[in-house]
Amino acid sequence: MQSIRGDPASVESAPTTEQSAVAPPDSNPRTLVADFGSTFLLTLTNPVTILAFVGIFAGLGVGVSGDYLAAAVLVAGVFAGSALWWLVLSAAVDRVRERVTPAVLRRVNQLAGVVIVGFGVAALWSGL
């Protein structure tokens, strides 16, 4: 219910336009690399991700064919596609970030809260 009734996070701590072009003043490359590495390892060790890729690769017959080049190309393609998706998503968020006012963010939070409550009600209803 917090997303329906709560106020959006304060914008005072967000970087200005001049700061968004470069890294924040209190960050250093070593910390950014460490953050990237820990997030990357966390993603790789996520059981849902592991099971999804095992299922996809098994469905495609990667382990049966013995063609390791095709498997490497598939993995590289998944990695490149994921990296491209996050690059496009981050760039899009950066473009629209300044247009999102606290009022718009509040409406988005309310909509998200209503959707979450709706899924909860649907799950309860289907269990009856």
N, CA, C and O atoms as a MOPAC input file, in Angstrom:
PM7 MOZYME 1SCF
protein

 N      0.82000 1    -1.19900 1     0.00000 1
 C      0.00000 1     0.00000 1     0.00000 1
 C      0.86000 1     1.25800 1     0.00000 1
 O      0.37800 1     2.35500 1    -0.28000 1
 N      2.15300 1     1.08000 1     0.32100 1
 C      3.03800 1     2.24300 1     0.36600 1
 C      3.14800 1     2.90300 1    -1.00700 1
 O      3.22600 1     4.12900 1    -1.08800 1
 N      3.15500 1     2.12300 1    -2.08400 1
 C      3.28100 1     2.74800 1    -3.39400 1
 C      2.01700 1     3.46400 1    -3.81600 1
 O      2.07400 1     4.37000 1    -4.64700 1
 N      0.87400 1     3.08000 1    -3.26100 1
 C     -0.36700 1     3.77600 1    -3.61100 1
 C     -0.48900 1     5.07900 1    -2.83700 1
 O     -0.83500 1     6.11000 1    -3.41400 1
 N     -0.21000 1     5.04600 1    -1.53400 1
 C     -0.41800 1     6.22700 1    -0.68800 1
 C      0.82500 1     7.06900 1    -0.45800 1
 O      0.70700 1     8.24700 1    -0.12200 1
 N      2.02100 1     6.49800 1    -0.63100 1
 C      3.25200 1     7.20200 1    -0.28100 1
 C      3.66400 1     8.25300 1    -1.29200 1
 O      3.27500 1     8.20500 1    -2.45900 1
 N      4.45500 1     9.20000 1    -0.82500 1
 C      5.01100 1    10.21200 1    -1.70800 1
 C      6.24100 1     9.64800 1    -2.41200 1
 O      6.93800 1     8.80500 1    -1.84800 1
 N      6.51700 1    10.09700 1    -3.63300 1
 C      7.72500 1     9.63200 1    -4.31800 1
 C      8.97500 1    10.11600 1    -3.60000 1
 O      8.92800 1    11.05100 1    -2.80100 1
 N     10.08500 1     9.46600 1    -3.89500 1
 C     11.35400 1     9.82500 1    -3.26600 1
 C     11.71900 1    11.26500 1    -3.61300 1
 O     11.33200 1    11.78100 1    -4.66100 1
 N     12.45400 1    11.89300 1    -2.73300 1
 C     12.87100 1    13.27400 1    -2.92400 1
 C     13.81000 1    13.39100 1    -4.10500 1
 O     14.62400 1    12.50100 1    -4.35000 1
 N     13.69800 1    14.48100 1    -4.83300 1
 C     14.51700 1    14.70600 1    -6.01400 1
 C     15.74800 1    15.54800 1    -5.68600 1
 O     16.59700 1    15.73300 1    -6.55700 1
 N     15.87400 1    16.06000 1    -4.47300 1
 C     17.01000 1    16.91800 1    -4.14700 1
 C     18.34300 1    16.20600 1    -4.30700 1
 O     19.34300 1    16.83700 1    -4.64900 1
 N     18.37100 1    14.88500 1    -4.06100 1
 C     19.63300 1    14.16400 1    -4.13100 1
 C     19.99800 1    13.75000 1    -5.54500 1
 O     21.09800 1    13.24400 1    -5.76700 1
 N     19.10300 1    13.95200 1    -6.51200 1
 C     19.38800 1    13.57400 1    -7.88900 1
 C     20.41100 1    14.53300 1    -8.49200 1
 O     20.40100 1    15.72400 1    -8.18200 1
 N     21.30600 1    14.01200 1    -9.36300 1
 C     22.30700 1    14.88300 1    -9.96700 1
 C     21.68300 1    15.87000 1   -10.94100 1
 O     20.65300 1    15.58400 1   -11.55200 1
 N     22.29800 1    17.01300 1   -11.08100 1
 C     21.82700 1    18.00700 1   -12.03700 1
 C     22.25100 1    17.59200 1   -13.43300 1
 O     22.93600 1    16.58300 1   -13.60100 1
 N     21.84900 1    18.36100 1   -14.43500 1
 C     22.18700 1    18.04100 1   -15.81600 1
 C     23.69500 1    18.03100 1   -16.02400 1
 O     24.21100 1    17.17900 1   -16.74700 1
 N     24.40600 1    18.96000 1   -15.40400 1
 C     25.85000 1    19.01000 1   -15.55300 1
 C     26.49300 1    17.79200 1   -14.90900 1
 O     27.47200 1    17.26600 1   -15.43800 1
 N     25.96600 1    17.33100 1   -13.77900 1
 C     26.54500 1    16.20200 1   -13.09800 1
 C     26.19600 1    14.88300 1   -13.77500 1
 O     26.95200 1    13.91900 1   -13.65700 1
 N     25.07100 1    14.81700 1   -14.48000 1
 C     24.65600 1    13.54900 1   -15.05700 1
 C     25.53800 1    13.15300 1   -16.24400 1
 O     25.55800 1    11.98100 1   -16.61900 1
 N     26.26600 1    14.09900 1   -16.84300 1
 C     27.12900 1    13.77500 1   -17.96600 1
 C     28.39400 1    13.06100 1   -17.50800 1
 O     29.02600 1    12.36500 1   -18.30300 1
 N     28.77100 1    13.21600 1   -16.26500 1
 C     29.95100 1    12.56600 1   -15.71400 1
 C     29.55800 1    11.80200 1   -14.46200 1
 O     28.42500 1    11.89000 1   -13.99000 1
 N     30.50900 1    11.05700 1   -13.93900 1
 C     30.23100 1    10.29900 1   -12.71900 1
 C     30.00600 1    11.25700 1   -11.56200 1
 O     30.56600 1    12.35300 1   -11.55500 1
 N     29.20800 1    10.87100 1   -10.59400 1
 C     29.00700 1    11.71600 1    -9.42400 1
 C     30.33600 1    11.99100 1    -8.73000 1
 O     31.25000 1    11.16900 1    -8.79000 1
 N     30.44600 1    13.15300 1    -8.06700 1
 C     31.72900 1    13.53200 1    -7.50300 1
 C     32.24400 1    12.58300 1    -6.43600 1
 O     33.45800 1    12.48500 1    -6.25500 1
 N     31.37400 1    11.87700 1    -5.71900 1
 C     31.84000 1    11.01700 1    -4.64700 1
 C     32.09900 1     9.58000 1    -5.09700 1
 O     32.35400 1     8.71500 1    -4.25900 1
 N     32.03900 1     9.30900 1    -6.39400 1
 C     32.31000 1     7.95900 1    -6.86900 1
 C     33.66900 1     7.90400 1    -7.53300 1
 O     34.16300 1     8.90200 1    -8.05800 1
 N     34.27000 1     6.71700 1    -7.50200 1
 C     35.52900 1     6.53400 1    -8.20400 1
 C     35.41600 1     5.29400 1    -9.07100 1
 O     34.54400 1     4.45700 1    -8.84100 1
 N     36.29200 1     5.16400 1   -10.07100 1
 C     36.17400 1     4.02800 1   -10.99600 1
 C     36.26600 1     2.67100 1   -10.29900 1
 O     35.59800 1     1.72100 1   -10.70600 1
 N     37.08200 1     2.57500 1    -9.25900 1
 C     37.21600 1     1.29500 1    -8.57100 1
 C     35.88200 1     0.88000 1    -7.94500 1
 O     35.49900 1    -0.28800 1    -8.01600 1
 N     35.18100 1     1.82800 1    -7.33700 1
 C     33.88500 1     1.51900 1    -6.74200 1
 C     32.87500 1     1.13800 1    -7.82300 1
 O     32.08500 1     0.21400 1    -7.62900 1
 N     32.89200 1     1.83300 1    -8.95300 1
 C     31.96600 1     1.51100 1   -10.03400 1
 C     32.22300 1     0.12100 1   -10.59400 1
 O     31.28200 1    -0.62100 1   -10.87800 1
 N     33.49800 1    -0.23500 1   -10.75500 1
 C     33.84200 1    -1.56600 1   -11.25200 1
 C     33.42800 1    -2.63000 1   -10.23200 1
 O     32.91600 1    -3.68600 1   -10.60400 1
 N     33.64900 1    -2.35000 1    -8.96200 1
 C     33.24300 1    -3.29400 1    -7.91900 1
 C     31.72500 1    -3.44700 1    -7.89200 1
 O     31.22000 1    -4.55800 1    -7.72900 1
 N     30.99200 1    -2.34500 1    -8.05000 1
 C     29.53000 1    -2.41300 1    -8.09100 1
 C     29.06000 1    -3.22700 1    -9.28700 1
 O     28.15800 1    -4.05700 1    -9.16900 1
 N     29.68100 1    -2.98400 1   -10.44100 1
 C     29.31200 1    -3.74300 1   -11.63500 1
 C     29.59600 1    -5.22400 1   -11.43000 1
 O     28.75600 1    -6.07000 1   -11.73700 1
 N     30.77400 1    -5.53700 1   -10.91300 1
 C     31.15700 1    -6.93200 1   -10.71100 1
 C     30.24400 1    -7.65600 1    -9.74400 1
 O     29.85100 1    -8.79600 1    -9.99400 1
 N     29.90100 1    -7.00500 1    -8.63700 1
 C     29.02500 1    -7.66800 1    -7.66800 1
 C     27.62500 1    -7.86700 1    -8.23700 1
 O     27.00100 1    -8.90000 1    -7.99500 1
 N     27.12900 1    -6.89500 1    -8.98600 1
 C     25.80800 1    -7.03800 1    -9.60400 1
 C     25.82500 1    -8.13300 1   -10.66200 1
 O     24.87900 1    -8.91400 1   -10.77000 1
 N     26.89600 1    -8.19000 1   -11.43900 1
 C     27.03100 1    -9.21000 1   -12.47500 1
 C     27.05400 1   -10.60900 1   -11.85200 1
 O     26.36600 1   -11.51500 1   -12.32300 1
 N     27.85000 1   -10.78000 1   -10.79100 1
 C     27.92100 1   -12.08400 1   -10.12300 1
 C     26.59000 1   -12.44800 1    -9.46100 1
 O     26.18200 1   -13.60900 1    -9.47800 1
 N     25.92600 1   -11.46400 1    -8.88700 1
 C     24.61700 1   -11.71800 1    -8.28800 1
 C     23.63100 1   -12.19300 1    -9.34400 1
 O     22.84400 1   -13.10500 1    -9.09100 1
 N     23.66500 1   -11.59100 1   -10.51300 1
 C     22.77400 1   -11.99600 1   -11.60600 1
 C     23.11000 1   -13.40400 1   -12.08400 1
 O     22.21300 1   -14.20900 1   -12.33600 1
 N     24.40200 1   -13.70200 1   -12.20800 1
 C     24.80000 1   -15.02600 1   -12.68100 1
 C     24.42800 1   -16.13300 1   -11.70600 1
 O     24.16000 1   -17.25900 1   -12.12400 1
 N     24.40900 1   -15.83300 1   -10.42500 1
 C     24.11100 1   -16.86100 1    -9.43200 1
 C     22.63600 1   -16.90300 1    -9.04900 1
 O     22.26200 1   -17.64000 1    -8.13700 1
 N     21.80100 1   -16.13800 1    -9.71700 1
 C     20.36500 1   -16.15200 1    -9.45700 1
 C     19.80200 1   -17.49500 1    -9.93400 1
 O     19.92100 1   -17.82400 1   -11.11400 1
 N     19.18900 1   -18.27600 1    -9.03300 1
 C     18.68100 1   -19.60200 1    -9.43200 1
 C     17.66900 1   -19.55100 1   -10.57700 1
 O     17.64900 1   -20.44500 1   -11.42300 1
 N     16.83900 1   -18.52700 1   -10.61100 1
 C     15.85900 1   -18.42600 1   -11.69500 1
 C     16.56500 1   -18.22900 1   -13.02900 1
 O     16.17200 1   -18.82700 1   -14.03100 1
 N     17.60000 1   -17.40000 1   -13.05500 1
 C     18.36200 1   -17.18700 1   -14.29000 1
 C     19.04300 1   -18.47300 1   -14.72500 1
 O     19.01300 1   -18.82500 1   -15.90400 1
 N     19.65500 1   -19.17200 1   -13.78400 1
 C     20.35400 1   -20.41400 1   -14.11300 1
 C     19.37400 1   -21.44200 1   -14.68800 1
 O     19.64500 1   -22.04700 1   -15.72500 1
 N     18.23600 1   -21.64000 1   -14.01500 1
 C     17.26100 1   -22.61900 1   -14.49400 1
 C     16.65700 1   -22.22300 1   -15.84400 1
 O     16.38800 1   -23.08300 1   -16.68200 1
 N     16.44700 1   -20.93700 1   -16.04700 1
 C     15.89900 1   -20.48400 1   -17.32800 1
 C     16.87600 1   -20.78300 1   -18.46800 1
 O     16.47200 1   -21.27800 1   -19.52000 1
 N     18.15200 1   -20.48300 1   -18.25800 1
 C     19.12600 1   -20.73800 1   -19.31700 1
 C     19.36600 1   -22.22500 1   -19.51700 1
 O     19.57700 1   -22.66000 1   -20.64900 1
 N     19.34000 1   -23.01400 1   -18.45500 1
 C     19.46600 1   -24.46400 1   -18.61000 1
 C     18.30200 1   -24.99100 1   -19.45000 1
 O     18.49700 1   -25.81600 1   -20.34200 1
 N     17.09500 1   -24.51100 1   -19.16000 1
 C     15.93500 1   -24.94000 1   -19.93600 1
 C     16.00800 1   -24.51200 1   -21.39300 1
 O     15.68100 1   -25.28400 1   -22.29400 1
 N     16.43600 1   -23.28500 1   -21.61600 1
 C     16.53700 1   -22.78800 1   -22.99400 1
 C     17.58800 1   -23.56500 1   -23.77100 1
 O     17.35000 1   -23.98700 1   -24.90200 1
 N     18.76000 1   -23.75100 1   -23.15600 1
 C     19.83500 1   -24.46400 1   -23.84900 1
 C     19.47000 1   -25.92800 1   -24.07500 1
 O     19.80100 1   -26.49300 1   -25.11800 1
 N     18.78900 1   -26.55100 1   -23.10700 1
 C     18.36100 1   -27.93800 1   -23.28800 1
 C     17.31300 1   -28.02600 1   -24.39400 1
 O     17.33300 1   -28.95800 1   -25.19700 1
 N     16.40800 1   -27.06800 1   -24.43500 1
 C     15.38800 1   -27.05800 1   -25.48100 1
 C     15.97200 1   -26.87800 1   -26.86900 1
 O     15.43700 1   -27.39600 1   -27.84900 1
 N     17.06300 1   -26.14800 1   -26.95000 1
 C     17.72100 1   -25.93400 1   -28.24100 1
 C     18.68900 1   -27.06800 1   -28.59300 1
 O     19.23800 1   -27.09800 1   -29.69500 1
 N     18.89600 1   -28.00000 1   -27.65500 1
 C     19.78400 1   -29.13400 1   -27.92400 1
 C     21.24700 1   -28.77800 1   -27.90300 1
 O     22.04600 1   -29.42700 1   -28.57700 1
 N     21.62400 1   -27.75700 1   -27.14200 1
 C     23.02100 1   -27.32300 1   -27.11800 1
 C     23.92100 1   -28.39300 1   -26.50900 1
 O     25.02200 1   -28.61400 1   -27.01300 1
 N     23.48800 1   -29.06500 1   -25.44000 1
 C     24.32600 1   -30.06000 1   -24.78200 1
 C     24.42800 1   -31.36800 1   -25.54600 1
 O     25.37000 1   -32.12800 1   -25.32300 1
 N     23.49500 1   -31.65500 1   -26.43300 1
 C     23.46000 1   -32.93100 1   -27.14100 1
 C     24.31500 1   -32.89500 1   -28.39700 1
 O     24.96400 1   -33.88200 1   -28.74400 1
 N     24.31200 1   -31.75700 1   -29.07600 1
 C     24.97000 1   -31.68500 1   -30.38300 1
 C     26.48600 1   -31.73900 1   -30.28400 1
 O     27.13100 1   -32.21300 1   -31.21900 1
 N     27.07700 1   -31.28000 1   -29.20300 1
 C     28.53300 1   -31.25500 1   -29.07400 1
 C     29.18700 1   -30.13700 1   -29.87100 1
 O     30.41400 1   -30.07700 1   -29.96000 1
 N     28.38500 1   -29.25200 1   -30.45000 1
 C     28.93000 1   -28.12400 1   -31.21800 1
 C     29.18600 1   -26.95900 1   -30.26800 1
 O     28.30400 1   -26.14000 1   -30.01100 1
 N     30.40500 1   -26.90600 1   -29.75700 1
 C     30.73500 1   -25.89700 1   -28.75200 1
 C     30.82800 1   -24.49300 1   -29.34500 1
 O     30.61900 1   -23.50500 1   -28.64100 1
 N     31.13800 1   -24.40500 1   -30.62100 1
 C     31.17700 1   -23.09200 1   -31.26400 1
 C     29.77700 1   -22.49400 1   -31.32500 1
 O     29.59500 1   -21.30600 1   -31.05900 1
 N     28.79400 1   -23.31000 1   -31.67100 1
 C     27.41300 1   -22.82300 1   -31.72000 1
 C     26.94800 1   -22.42000 1   -30.32500 1
 O     26.23700 1   -21.42700 1   -30.17000 1
 N     27.34500 1   -23.18600 1   -29.31100 1
 C     26.97900 1   -22.83600 1   -27.93200 1
 C     27.62400 1   -21.52600 1   -27.52300 1
 O     26.98000 1   -20.69800 1   -26.87900 1
 N     28.88800 1   -21.31900 1   -27.88500 1
 C     29.58000 1   -20.07700 1   -27.55000 1
 C     28.95200 1   -18.88500 1   -28.26900 1
 O     28.82500 1   -17.80400 1   -27.69400 1
 N     28.56300 1   -19.08500 1   -29.51800 1
 C     27.90700 1   -18.00800 1   -30.27200 1
 C     26.55200 1   -17.68000 1   -29.64600 1
 O     26.17400 1   -16.51100 1   -29.56300 1
 N     25.82900 1   -18.69500 1   -29.21100 1
 C     24.53600 1   -18.47300 1   -28.55600 1
 C     24.70600 1   -17.69100 1   -27.25900 1
 O     23.96200 1   -16.74400 1   -27.00100 1
 N     25.67400 1   -18.07800 1   -26.44900 1
 C     25.92400 1   -17.38100 1   -25.19000 1
 C     26.36600 1   -15.94700 1   -25.46100 1
 O     25.91300 1   -15.02300 1   -24.78500 1
 N     27.24600 1   -15.75200 1   -26.44100 1
 C     27.69000 1   -14.39800 1   -26.78500 1
 C     26.52500 1   -13.55200 1   -27.29300 1
 O     26.44300 1   -12.35900 1   -27.00000 1
 N     25.63300 1   -14.16700 1   -28.04800 1
 C     24.46100 1   -13.44200 1   -28.54100 1
 C     23.52100 1   -13.03800 1   -27.42000 1
 O     22.98400 1   -11.93100 1   -27.42600 1
 N     23.31800 1   -13.93400 1   -26.45500 1
 C     22.48000 1   -13.60000 1   -25.30300 1
 C     23.11500 1   -12.47000 1   -24.51000 1
 O     22.43000 1   -11.53800 1   -24.09000 1
 N     24.42800 1   -12.55300 1   -24.30400 1
 C     25.13100 1   -11.50200 1   -23.56200 1
 C     25.05000 1   -10.16600 1   -24.29700 1
 O     24.76100 1    -9.13900 1   -23.68300 1
 N     25.30200 1   -10.17200 1   -25.60800 1
 C     25.25100 1    -8.92300 1   -26.38200 1
 C     23.83800 1    -8.34800 1   -26.40600 1
 O     23.66100 1    -7.13300 1   -26.30700 1
 N     22.84500 1    -9.20000 1   -26.53700 1
 C     21.46300 1    -8.72400 1   -26.52600 1
 C     21.07600 1    -8.12100 1   -25.18500 1
 O     20.40600 1    -7.09000 1   -25.13200 1
 N     21.49700 1    -8.76300 1   -24.10500 1
 C     21.20500 1    -8.23000 1   -22.77700 1
 C     21.91300 1    -6.89700 1   -22.54400 1
 O     21.32900 1    -5.95500 1   -22.00700 1
 N     23.17100 1    -6.83200 1   -22.95200 1
 C     23.92300 1    -5.57900 1   -22.79000 1
 C     23.27900 1    -4.45700 1   -23.61100 1
 O     23.16900 1    -3.32600 1   -23.13700 1
 N     22.85600 1    -4.76700 1   -24.83700 1
 C     22.21400 1    -3.76200 1   -25.67900 1
 C     20.89100 1    -3.31200 1   -25.06700 1
 O     20.57600 1    -2.12200 1   -25.08400 1
 N     20.10800 1    -4.25800 1   -24.52300 1
 C     18.84700 1    -3.91000 1   -23.88800 1
 C     19.07800 1    -2.94500 1   -22.73900 1
 O     18.38200 1    -1.93500 1   -22.63800 1
 N     20.04700 1    -3.23600 1   -21.86500 1
 C     20.29100 1    -2.35600 1   -20.71600 1
 C     20.84500 1    -1.01200 1   -21.14500 1
 O     20.56400 1     0.00300 1   -20.50800 1
 N     21.63600 1    -0.98700 1   -22.22700 1
 C     22.13300 1     0.28800 1   -22.74300 1
 C     20.97800 1     1.14000 1   -23.25400 1
 O     20.90200 1     2.32800 1   -22.94000 1
 N     20.08300 1     0.55100 1   -24.03500 1
 C     18.93500 1     1.28800 1   -24.57200 1
 C     18.01000 1     1.72600 1   -23.44700 1
 O     17.52900 1     2.85900 1   -23.44600 1
 N     17.75700 1     0.84100 1   -22.49100 1
 C     16.87900 1     1.18000 1   -21.37700 1
 C     17.46100 1     2.31300 1   -20.53100 1
 O     16.74200 1     3.23200 1   -20.14000 1
 N     18.75600 1     2.24600 1   -20.25200 1
 C     19.39800 1     3.30600 1   -19.46400 1
 C     19.39100 1     4.63600 1   -20.20300 1
 O     19.15700 1     5.68500 1   -19.60200 1
 N     19.64900 1     4.59400 1   -21.51000 1
 C     19.63000 1     5.82100 1   -22.30000 1
 C     18.22300 1     6.42400 1   -22.34600 1
 O     18.06300 1     7.64200 1   -22.27200 1
 N     17.21500 1     5.57400 1   -22.46900 1
 C     15.83300 1     6.07700 1   -22.50500 1
 C     15.45000 1     6.70400 1   -21.17000 1
 O     14.81900 1     7.76000 1   -21.14200 1
 N     15.82000 1     6.07300 1   -20.07900 1
 C     15.52000 1     6.63100 1   -18.76500 1
 C     16.23900 1     7.95800 1   -18.57600 1
 O     15.67200 1     8.89800 1   -18.02000 1
 N     17.47800 1     8.04000 1   -19.03300 1
 C     18.22600 1     9.29500 1   -18.91600 1
 C     17.55800 1    10.41100 1   -19.70900 1
 O     17.55300 1    11.56400 1   -19.27700 1
 N     16.99500 1    10.07400 1   -20.86600 1
 C     16.33800 1    11.09700 1   -21.70000 1
 C     15.05800 1    11.63600 1   -21.07600 1
 O     14.78200 1    12.83300 1   -21.16000 1
 N     14.27100 1    10.75300 1   -20.44600 1
 C     12.98200 1    11.19000 1   -19.91800 1
 C     13.03800 1    11.56200 1   -18.43900 1
 O     12.03100 1    11.99100 1   -17.87500 1
 N     14.18300 1    11.40600 1   -17.81000 1
 C     14.28400 1    11.64800 1   -16.37100 1
 C     13.88400 1    13.05900 1   -15.98600 1
 O     13.22000 1    13.25000 1   -14.96700 1
 N     14.26600 1    14.04300 1   -16.76700 1
 C     13.97800 1    15.43800 1   -16.41000 1
 C     12.52300 1    15.81100 1   -16.66500 1
 O     12.04400 1    16.81700 1   -16.14100 1
 N     11.82000 1    15.02200 1   -17.45500 1
 C     10.41300 1    15.30900 1   -17.73200 1
 C      9.48900 1    14.71600 1   -16.67700 1
 O      8.31000 1    15.06400 1   -16.61400 1
 N     10.00900 1    13.84000 1   -15.87000 1
 C      9.18900 1    13.17300 1   -14.85900 1
 C      9.14800 1    14.04700 1   -13.60800 1
 O     10.13200 1    14.15900 1   -12.87600 1
 N      8.01600 1    14.64700 1   -13.38600 1
 C      7.82900 1    15.49500 1   -12.20900 1
 C      7.37700 1    14.62400 1   -11.03700 1
 O      6.96900 1    13.48100 1   -11.24200 1
 N      7.44500 1    15.14200 1    -9.82400 1
 C      6.93900 1    14.35700 1    -8.68700 1
 C      5.47300 1    13.95500 1    -8.84600 1
 O      5.07700 1    12.88600 1    -8.38200 1
 N      4.67000 1    14.78700 1    -9.49000 1
 C      3.25900 1    14.43700 1    -9.71000 1
 C      3.13100 1    13.23400 1   -10.64600 1
 O      2.32100 1    12.34000 1   -10.40100 1
 N      3.92600 1    13.20900 1   -11.71500 1
 C      3.90900 1    12.07900 1   -12.64000 1
 C      4.40400 1    10.81800 1   -11.93400 1
 O      3.83200 1     9.74000 1   -12.10000 1
 N      5.46000 1    10.95700 1   -11.15300 1
 C      5.99700 1     9.81700 1   -10.42400 1
 C      4.99100 1     9.27800 1    -9.40800 1
 O      4.90400 1     8.06900 1    -9.19400 1
 N      4.24800 1    10.16500 1    -8.79500 1
 C      3.20800 1     9.73800 1    -7.85100 1
 C      2.13000 1     8.92800 1    -8.57400 1
 O      1.67300 1     7.91100 1    -8.05400 1
 N      1.72200 1     9.36500 1    -9.76100 1
 C      0.71700 1     8.63500 1   -10.54600 1
 C      1.25200 1     7.25800 1   -10.97200 1
 O      0.52400 1     6.26700 1   -10.94000 1
 N      2.51800 1     7.20900 1   -11.36700 1
 C      3.12100 1     5.92700 1   -11.74500 1
 C      3.13700 1     4.99500 1   -10.54100 1
 O      2.80700 1     3.81500 1   -10.66900 1
 N      3.51400 1     5.50600 1    -9.37600 1
 C      3.51200 1     4.69400 1    -8.15400 1
 C      2.10500 1     4.20300 1    -7.82100 1
 O      1.92800 1     3.05300 1    -7.41900 1
 N      1.11100 1     5.06400 1    -7.98500 1
 C     -0.26400 1     4.65100 1    -7.70000 1
 C     -0.71500 1     3.56300 1    -8.66800 1
 O     -1.34300 1     2.58600 1    -8.26200 1
 N     -0.39500 1     3.73400 1    -9.93800 1
 C     -0.75500 1     2.72600 1   -10.93100 1
 C     -0.07200 1     1.39600 1   -10.62500 1
 O     -0.70200 1     0.34100 1   -10.70500 1
 N      1.20700 1     1.44300 1   -10.27800 1
 C      1.93600 1     0.21900 1    -9.93900 1
 C      1.32500 1    -0.44900 1    -8.71200 1
 O      1.20100 1    -1.67300 1    -8.66900 1
 N      0.94700 1     0.34200 1    -7.72000 1
 C      0.31000 1    -0.21000 1    -6.52900 1
 C     -1.01000 1    -0.87800 1    -6.84000 1
 O     -1.30200 1    -1.95300 1    -6.31500 1
 N     -1.80700 1    -0.25700 1    -7.68500 1
 C     -3.09900 1    -0.83800 1    -8.06900 1
 C     -2.87900 1    -2.14400 1    -8.83400 1
 O     -3.60500 1    -3.11500 1    -8.62100 1
 N     -1.88900 1    -2.17500 1    -9.71700 1
 C     -1.60500 1    -3.39700 1   -10.47300 1
 C     -1.16100 1    -4.51400 1    -9.52500 1
 O     -1.59500 1    -5.65600 1    -9.67200 1
 N     -0.30600 1    -4.19600 1    -8.56200 1
 C      0.15100 1    -5.20600 1    -7.60100 1
 C     -1.02100 1    -5.73500 1    -6.77400 1
 O     -1.14000 1    -6.94200 1    -6.56400 1
 N     -1.87600 1    -4.84300 1    -6.31100 1
 C     -3.05700 1    -5.27000 1    -5.55800 1
 C     -3.95700 1    -6.12700 1    -6.44700 1
 O     -4.50800 1    -7.12700 1    -5.98700 1
 N     -4.10700 1    -5.74900 1    -7.70200 1
 C     -4.92300 1    -6.53300 1    -8.63000 1
 C     -4.37800 1    -7.94100 1    -8.82300 1
 O     -5.14600 1    -8.90300 1    -8.83200 1
 N     -3.06700 1    -8.07600 1    -8.97500 1
 C     -2.47100 1    -9.40600 1    -9.09100 1
 C     -2.66800 1   -10.21100 1    -7.81200 1
 O     -2.90900 1   -11.41700 1    -7.86900 1
 N     -2.56800 1    -9.55300 1    -6.65800 1
 C     -2.80300 1   -10.24300 1    -5.39400 1
 C     -4.22800 1   -10.75700 1    -5.28700 1
 O     -4.45600 1   -11.89500 1    -4.87600 1
 N     -5.18700 1    -9.91700 1    -5.65600 1
 C     -6.59700 1   -10.32400 1    -5.61500 1
 C     -6.84800 1   -11.46400 1    -6.59100 1
 O     -7.57800 1   -12.40500 1    -6.27700 1
 N     -6.24300 1   -11.38400 1    -7.78400 1
 C     -6.41400 1   -12.45200 1    -8.77300 1
 C     -5.80900 1   -13.75900 1    -8.26800 1
 O     -6.37100 1   -14.83100 1    -8.49500 1
 N     -4.67800 1   -13.67900 1    -7.59000 1
 C     -4.05300 1   -14.89800 1    -7.04800 1
 C     -4.92000 1   -15.50300 1    -5.95400 1
 O     -5.09800 1   -16.71900 1    -5.89400 1
 N     -5.46200 1   -14.64500 1    -5.08800 1
 C     -6.35400 1   -15.14200 1    -4.03700 1
 C     -7.61100 1   -15.74200 1    -4.63900 1
 O     -8.06400 1   -16.80000 1    -4.20200 1
 N     -8.17500 1   -15.08500 1    -5.62900 1
 C     -9.40800 1   -15.55400 1    -6.26500 1
 C     -9.20300 1   -16.90500 1    -6.94100 1
 O    -10.07000 1   -17.77600 1    -6.87800 1
 N     -8.03700 1   -17.07600 1    -7.59700 1
 C     -7.79300 1   -18.34000 1    -8.28700 1
 C     -7.53900 1   -19.47500 1    -7.30300 1
 O     -7.68100 1   -20.64500 1    -7.66000 1
 N     -7.16500 1   -19.14400 1    -6.06900 1
 C     -6.93800 1   -20.17100 1    -5.06700 1
 C     -8.21000 1   -20.65600 1    -4.40100 1
 O     -8.19300 1   -21.65600 1    -3.68400 1
 N     -9.30000 1   -19.96700 1    -4.62800 1
 C    -10.56700 1   -20.37600 1    -3.98200 1
 C    -11.26400 1   -21.49500 1    -4.72600 1
 O    -12.33200 1   -21.94200 1    -4.30800 1

